[in-house]
Amino acid sequence: MSESILEDIFVKRSQQKKKTSPLNYKERLFILTQNKISYYDYDPEKGKKKGLKGTVDVEKIKCVANVLPEVNAPAERQYPFQIIYDEGPLYVFAKTEEVRKQWLHKLKHVVRFNKDLIQKYHPCFWVDGTWLCCQQEVKQALGCRVLEVQNGAFSNKGSRRKSRKPLPPTPEEEASRPPQPPPRQAEAAPGMTAIAEYDYTPVTDQDLALHKGEEYTILEMVDTNWWRASDRNGMEGYIPSNYVVMAGNGLETFDWYCKNMSRSQAENLLRTENKDGGFLVRESSKAGKYTVSLFTKGGGDAAGSCRHYNICLTPQGQFYLAEKHNFSSIPELITYHQHNAAGMVSRLKYTVSNQDRNAPSTAGLGYGVWEIDPRHLTFIRELGNGQFGVVKYGKWQGQHDVAIKMIKEGSMSEDDFIEEAKVMMKLRHENLVQLYGVCTKQRPIYIVTEFLSNGCLLNYLREEVANPPPILLLEMCKDVSEGMAYLESQQYLHRDLAARNCLVDGNGSVKVTDFGLSRYVLDDEYTSSAGSKFPVRWSPPEVLLYCRFSSKSDIWAFGVLMWEVYTLGRMPYERLNNTDIVNKVSSGLRLYRPQLAKEAIYSIMLDCWHDKPEERPTFQDLAVTIQDLLYELQ
């Protein structure tokens, strides 16, 4: 049996599962464990629990929140709170405000990773078939007040803490925290069928060709990035795991589904198509949620506008856009709304697809390939001159776009880096610039990476972004936070995170580059905090004073990067020299709030700039917070 986290005697209100059910209030002994809330009949004279009266599975809880007390409520019912789950709200009355706070705090931590947490709630009671707060007469009606979600935990607006950082977990909470969701390949298993999302041309004799839309049998998950598979003719070989999706996963086979697409990218694609009723379905910024993006020229708007509709779930697990039209699957919902507007500005008339988009990068240019023959590289044009030397755009084997860093001799600890490169190649995330391989058998050595057509984020902000909508800048920060959260999960430090070390692809997605390379720099001006090339403007006090790098120093740099994004590429502390920055930042100086950043955005930056490293959030915390803000903007 699970160990008890909290135990208290509360007054429980009957749940009124029928409109005609009379209300009653009874004392119950409530016990919270990691998996359940159980309540028991209680003998106050003997101080013992009696029969079990009911349970609520923690994983089914969708919200916990305060409730406004009833008018003229008796003393024992002054501190109510609610636990919302599949069967509706469970109303409980604590004896004191302190006890209520304690239970809410514990409950919010226990449920913070639940899949179906809701965004709105009812602040008043459900009584005799009516919500007292909004007078709605449907018990499952959407709440009338927005919950503020902070890093996966709930808080009621109006009682907001100054910091968005969550309260630190207790040791027992940390120990019970569920593991991170497994990567996509964990959904597969040998013998399962996968469908190719992209064509793949074999690079080595070990590889297997993929043809978009065809089925393949998974034989072995060799590692995160490469699987061994067979085609329908029995040919076997290695395939990139991010080029296939498991059969039966649902949406990937539909032309209207655009998996990794942000709101602003969706709007750009819909406006480019310029068709009234053009639509697509994309992943929402909220994990596990989906959004229909629709382009309309209705209402006399010749230029057209984009609308975004979140696909909702009923308590019974059905999908809907309009509450009266529920469906057992998203494809069924889309089919219905292709013929009926049903509350939207238009029916879904034209599928807008990005199915012909470029294939994602692979971890290496073939299974087991990390040493690249320089004779297979064609140099086309220079992209810039970085810390290690010239960077050029080129082709590998005449067809694959690549960026090639030509490492000038004496700038890098080459032998150490070459060993590290084998590990770095296995790091793969959609918001990291992929390392394809190295050329080490001649000098200078080359580092071959993914090529991103829009170049450096810093230049992109300064030259390409004008009058940006708030959501565009926040999406940029989200991309970086998710790439860094992945590095954090791999115990990898960047050490030089800044807008200049991020790149922008053709769709406007941002990817982090040059992670970990600063460890191999041999330039004293760069590696010493006294050197003029040291990234002083992006460094926290513990790095400036003691050269103590950690994941928390990367967090500080991320806050400065956010500031760069929201100032469209201004220089941090632009009027101060390095010596002044060291003195003043160590004494508490912080960057000002950019004009484009609202208080909620600036508070994230300030959280990154706490003096004490342990008080700064993690990248996982930041990614969740930014996702929540994006969800509110949708």
N, C-alpha and C positions, 0 to 999 in steps of 0.2 A: 504493500500500500504506500502511496506517495506521502512524503512528509508534509505535515501541516505548515503553511506559511503564516496564516492568521486564523484566529478563532474569536468570535464575539457573539453576544446575544443581541439580536436586532428584532424590531417589530417588522413583520413582513405583511405587505398588503396582498390580498387575493388578486389574481391576474385577470379576472373578468373575461374569461375566454368566450363567454356568451354575453350578449347585451343585457340579457335578463338576469344575469348572475348578480346577487347582492354583494356589496363590498363587505369584507371583514378584515380585521387586523389581528394577527396572532404573533406571540413571541416564538422565535425559532433560534436555535443554535446554528450559526453559519460557520463553516470550515472551508477555507481556501487552500487548495494544494496547487501544484504546478499544472495539473490536468483538469481539475474539476472544482466547482463550487457546490458543496452539499449543504442541505439544511435539514435539521432534525427537530422533532418534537422535544420539549425540554421540561424537566421537572425542577422548578426553582427551589423547592423545599429540600430535595436531596442533592441538588447541584449536579444532576446527571442528565446526559442526553438519552432520549428514548428512540422511537422508531424513525427511520429515514423518511422524510416527507417529499424530497425532490432533489434533483441535481441539474447542473448546467455544465456542459462541456466547455472548457476554456476556449478551445479552437473555434467554437461556434459563436463566440461573443463578437458583436460588431461595434459596440460602443459602450463606454461607461461615462456617466456624467452626473452632475448635480441635477436636482429637480427643485423648482420653486415650491416652497411649502404651501399647503392649502390655506385659504382665508380662514382665520380663527382656528387654526389647527391647535390641538392640545399640546402640552409640553413634550410628550413622548414622540410627537411627530413633527418636530421642528427642523430636523436635519436629514431630509430624504436624499437618496441618490438612486440612480437607475442602472440596471444591467440589461442591455438590449441584445437579444439573441434571436434565433429563428422563430421562436414562439411569441415574440413581442417583448415588451418591457417587463422586467422584474423590479418592483419598487421595494426598497428597503429603507428603514428609518434607523439611523444611528442615534446613540444617546447623547453624544457631544460632537461639536464641530471637529475636534481633534481626531476622534475616532473615524469620522467620515473622511477627513483628509488622508488619514493613514490607509484606509481601504482603497480609496480612489487612486492614490499613488501606487500602491502595490498592484492593483488590478491593471492600471495602464501599462505598467512594465510587463506584466505577464502576457497581455494580449497584443503587445506592440508589433509582433510579427505576423498577426493573423491576416489571412488573405482578403477578407471581405469587409474591412473596416469602412464605416460609412462616413460621408462628408457632412451630413446634416442630421439634426436631432430635434426632438420636441422638448422644450424646457419646462413644460407643464404636464400635468397628469392626463392620462386617458381615463375618462369617467363617463359611464353610461352611454357609450357609443360615440363619444365626441372628444377630440383633443381640445382641452381648455385654452391652449395658447393660440390656435389658428382656426378652431371650429371645424376642422375637417372631420368627416364622418367615416373614413376608412382607416382601420387600425394600421394597415401597412403603408399608409400615405407617407410620402417623403417628408422628412423633417422640415421645420420652418426656420431653424436657426443654424448657421454654418458653424461647424466645429473647426477650431484652429488646430491643425495637426503639426506637431513639432517632433521631427525625427522619429516618426512612427508612434508617438504617444499623443494622447488627446489633451487639450486644455480648452476651457470655455473662454470665448472672447470676453474681454472685460476684466479677466483676472490674469492677464499676460505677464510673464516675467520679463525683465529687461533683456535677458539673454535668450537666444534661441537654442542654446546648448542644453541637452537633456541633463537631468540630474544624474549623477554617477550611480551605476548599479551597485548594489551590495554584493559581497563575495558570493552569497548563495544564488543571487539573481544572475551574476556573470557565469557561474558554473552551469546554470540551467538554460542559458541562452541557446536557442537552436542554432545549428550550423548554417553557414551561408548556403543559399540555393546552389545545387550542383550545376556545373557547366552543362551545355546542351548535350554533349556526348553521353552524359550519365543517363539520359533518357533512352539511349540505344543499348542494344545488347547483341552479341553474336547470334546470327540467324534471323535478325529482324530485317525488314525491307526499308530502304531509303530511296527517296526520289531526288534526282539531280535538279537543283535550282539554276545551275549555270553549266555551260560547256567547260570542259577542262581538257587541254591537250597535254598528253604525257611529256614530261621533261626528261625523265630517266627511263631506263629499261624496266625499272621496278614499278613505274606508275601505271595506272589504269585510266583510259579515256572516259570522260563523262559526257553524256549528251543530255541536254536540258529536257526534263520531263520523263526520262526513262528511269526504270526501277533497277536497283542494285541490292545485293544481299551483303550485309555486314558480316565479315568473317572474324575480324579481330580489331579491337580498339588498341592500336599499338601505343599511342600516346594521345595527349589532348588534341593535337592538330592533324594527325594522319591516321586513317583507318585502312585496314586491308579489306578489300571487297571483291565481289565477282559480279559480272554482268550476266545478262540472260543467255549469252552464248557460252558461259563457263570460263571466260577469261578472268584472270585474277590480277590484282595489283593494288597499289596504294593510291588513295584519293584524299584530297583535303577535306577535313570534316566539316568546314564551314561552307562547302559547296553543295551539301545535301541536307534534306530535311526528312525526318522519319515519316513514313507513310502513315496516314491516319491522324497526323497532327492538325489537319484541318485546313487552315486558312491559306497556307503558303501556295497551294495549287491554284488559287483564284487570281485572275488578272487584276482585280480591284484592290488586292491586299498589298500594301506597301509597308513592310515590317519596320525597318529602321528609318523612319521618316519623321522629322520634326514638324511642328505646326507651320513655321515659316517656309520650310521646304515644300510642304503640301500646297500652301497658298501660291508659291511661285510656279509649281507645276500646273495647278488648276488655271491660273491666269494665263500661262503660256498656251494651254489648250483652248482657252477662251470659249468654252461651250456651256450654254445655259443648261444646268442640270448635270454638269460634269462632276464626278465624285470619285472618292477613293476611301479606303478604310486603313487606318494606321494604328500602331500601338500608341496608347496615351502615355503621357509622362508618368502616370501612376502605374506601377507594375501590375500586370494582369488585366488592365483595362484597355478598351478600344474606343476609337473616335471615328465617326464618319465626317469627312470634310467635303463640303458641297459648294459648288460655284453657281451663283444665280445672277441673272440679269433682270430679275423681277422688280417691280416697283418703279419702273422708269429709269433705273440706273444703267446707263449705256455702258459704262466701264465695267460693271459687274462687281460683285462682292463675294467674299467667302464666309460661309457659316460652318460652325463645328458643333457636332452633336455627340455627346458621350453616350455610348451604349451601356445601358443600365441592366441590373439583374434584379429580378423579383426574389422574395424570400424562398421561393420554390426552385430557384435556379434557372428561370427563363429570361431570355434577353428581350429588351424593348427599347425603342426610341420614343414612342408614344405609349403612355401607360396602359391603354386599353388593347394594345396589339402586342401580345407576347408570343415568343417563339422559342423552340427548344434548341436552336442553333443560330449562329450569326449568318451563315449563308441563307437560311430560311428567312431571316429578318430582312436581308438585303433584297432577296427576290420579291418579297411583299412590297417593299418601298420603291422598287423599280416600277411598280404599277400604281402606287398610292402614296401621296404626300403625307397624309395622316399626321398633320401637325407641323411638318417642316415647310420651308418656303417653296419647295419644289419636290416632285418625285425625283428619284435617282435615274436620270435619263441616259447618261453616257459614262462608260467606264474609262477612267483616266489611270493609266498604268505606268509604272517605272520598271516594268519587267525587263526592258532592254538595257537597264543600267549596267554599268561596268561591274564585273565580278569582283568580289572582295579580295584583299591581299591574302596570300598564303604564307604560312610560316616556313620560309625558304622557298626556293624556286623549284622544288621537287623533294620527295621524301629522302631525308638523309643528306641533302645537298647543303653545304655551308661554305665550302671553298669554291669560288667562282673563277672560271678561266677568263682572264682579261681579254682574250681574243674574241670572246663572245659579246663584248661590250662595244657599243657605238656611241661616241660622244657627239652631242648635237649642239648644245649651247651652255654657256655659263649661267648659273643661277645666283651665285654670290660667293663671298669669301668669308668663311667662318673662322672660329677659334683654331681649327686644325688645318685649314687650308681651303683650296678652291672646291666648290660644290657645282657639279654639272648635271644637266638633264641629258639622259641618253636612252638607249634601247638595249635590252638583253636579247640576244639571238634575233635581232632585227624586228622584234614584235612586242616585247613587253616594256612598258614605260618604267624607268627606274631613275633614282637620284644617286649620284656617285660622289662620295666625299673622297677627295684625293689628299691623303694625310701627309702634310709636309714633315720631312724627317726632323727629329728632335723635338717635335711638339707633343708626342704621346709616348707613354710607356707601352710599346707595341706588343711585347710578348705577353704581358699581363692581360691586355685587352683581347688579344686573339683567343686566349683561353676563355675569357668571359663571354666572348661573342657566341660561343656554342650554347651558352645558357640563355643569353639575350634573345637568340633566334626563336626560342620556344615560347617567349612571351607573345601572346596574341590577343588583342582586344580591338574592337572597332574604333576606339578613341586613342590608340597608340599608333605611331608611325612604325610600320613593320620593317624589321631588319631582315633582308633577304639573304645576305651572305657577305663574305669578305674575299678580297684578293690579297694573299699574303706571300706569294712566292716571287714577288718582285718588289722593288722600291720605286716610288712610294707605294704603300699599301692602299687599297681602296676599301671603303665601306659602302656596300650597295643596299639601298633602302627603297621602300615604296615612294613613288613620286606623287605629290599633291599639286594640282594645277594652279591653285590660287595662292600658293606661297605662304610666306610668314604671316602669322596672325597680327603681329604688330603693324606691318605695312598694310595689311588688309584693312585694319581698323582705321588707319590714317588716310588711306587713299580710296577705299571702295565703299565704306559704310557712311552714309549720310542720312540724317533724320531717321535713325533706326527705331522700329517699334520696340517697346520694352521686352516683349517676348523673345526677340531675336538675340539681344545681349544676354538674356538669362539662359537661352539655349546654348550659347557659346560656353558659358560658365559650367553648365550641366555637362557638356561634352568633356571638358577638362577634368571636372570632379570625378566622373565615372572612369576615365582612363587612369587617373591617379588612385582611385579606390581599388582598381585592379592591381596596380603596382604595390599598393599598401598590402593587399591580400597575399602577395608573393614575397613580402618582406623586402621590397626593393625601394631604395631611396633615389630620388632624382638629383637633388643637390643644386640644381640650377633652373628651377621652374620659373618661367617668365613668358610673356607674350611672344618674345623673340624666339623662344624654343617650342613654339606650337605652330602647326601648319594647318592650312584650310584646303579642303578638297573641292572638287567641282560642284558639289551639292551644297557647300557652305558648312559642312561638318568640320569640327575642329579636332585635331589629333596632337597628342603630346609627342615630342621628339627629343633626341639626345639625352634620354634618361640614363643616369649613371655614368655618362662619359667624363664628367668633371673629375672623377677619381683618377683618370689616366693622363691628365694634363701635366706637363712638365714645366710649364711657365710659372715662375715664382710670383710674378705680378698677378697671376690669376688664382693661384692656390693659397696665397697668404692673405689674410684679411687686411693686412697693411698695404697690399698691392692695389694699384689703380684699376686693374681689370677685374678685381673681385666683385661679385654681385652684391655690393653693400646695400643697395636700395631695396633688395628683395630678401634681406637677411634679418633674422630676429636677434635680440640682444645676446642670447647664449652662443650664437655663432660669431657675432661681431666681437664679443669679449673673450670667448674661450674656445672658439672653433668646434663647438659641440653640435654635430649634425644628427638629426633623427627624423622620423616621419613627421614630428611636430614642427621642425624647421621648414619642411615642405609645405605644411599647412599654412604657416606664416606667409610664405612666398605665394601660395594660392590666393590669399587675401589681397596681396599686392597685385597679382594678375587680374583679379576681379576689378580692382580699382583701375587698372589699365584699360580693361574692356569698357567700363562705364565712363571713362574720360576719352574714349576713342583714341587711345594710344599716347596719352601724355606721359612725360617722364616723371616718375615718382620723386617727390621732394625736389622739384626742378630748380629751386632757388638756393639749394644747399649743396655744399661740397661734401665729399665722403667723410672727412673728419667731423664736420658739424652733424652729419647724420648719425654717426656712431654715438656721439655725445648725447644728442637730443633724443634719439629713439631709446637709448638705454635709460634716459630720464623720464620716459613716458610720452614723448611726442608720437602722434599717430596722423596718418594721412586724413585729409578732410573728406567730407561726404561729397561725391561727384553730383553734379546737377541732375544727371539722368538716373541716379540711384535713389529709390525711395528708402524710407527708414528701414523697412524689412530687409532690403538688400544690404544696406550699410551695416546693419546689425550682424549680418553674417561675416562681413569683413572684420568688424571689431572682435567677433568671437575668435577669428584666426590670429588676432594680434594681442592676445593675452600675454602678460609678462611671463607667467609661469607656463612652461610647455604642457604640463599635465592638465591645465585648464582649457587647452584648445581642443576643439572637436577632432574626430577622425574624419578621413575622407569619406568613409561610409556614411557617417552622420551628415556630412555636408551634401553628399549626393541625394540623400533622402529629403533633406530640407529644401533643396533647390527643386527637386521633383514635385514636392508639395506646392511650392509657390507657382510652378508652371501649371500644375493642375488647376489651381485657382484662376489663373489667367485664361484657361481654356473654357 
